[in-house]
């Protein structure tokens, strides 16, 4: 059985080459070998983080970044129905991406949280902290889920937290994504109420917070 790093390298090469067939084969192999959505999610997010870093260094084109996200989202959505999730009652939850390169993490979490029976409002991507808080107030949310791939985006959660506190809003923040997996304490530093290491964790956190 291949190790995670081998799959990460294979998927990265397939995505950079915009090779749909190879990408499909890798997803199929990972599913058959591990039968774990969490494992698939970790591989995909690690690869997209590496590709995003490559773009910042001038080693990867913007077209490659875009197509990598498109291909991963396509196959992720194909495999989500293969996994079973229990149904839950739903508080008012919104999900968003602040200024970042990818919204794939949001798509993954949205699909799984919705599959678990929660009603979820997609607030969009590329938001500023102020626009996110305004949307949260307008929709009378209880919880905001924020997905980040890059560190600058993750750090903007701190501004969201400050605005919520300044306006005395009773809104919880759950964060997730590569920066929060790499630094176990970052979610606390930015003022979040919880960190999801995976989409599965988000469901458990929602239940705990409400």
Secondary structure, 3 states (H helix, E strand, C coil): CCCHHHHHHHHHHHHHCCCHHHHHHHHHHHHHHHCCHHHHHHHHHHHHHHHHHHHHCCCCCHHHHHHHHHHHHHHHHHHHCCCCCCCCCCCCEEEEEECCCCCHHHHHHHHHHHHCCCCEEEEEEEECHHHHHHHHHHCCCCEEEEEECCHHHHHCHHHHHHHHHHCCCCCEEEEEEHHHHHCCCHHHHCCCCEEECCHHHHHHHHHHHC
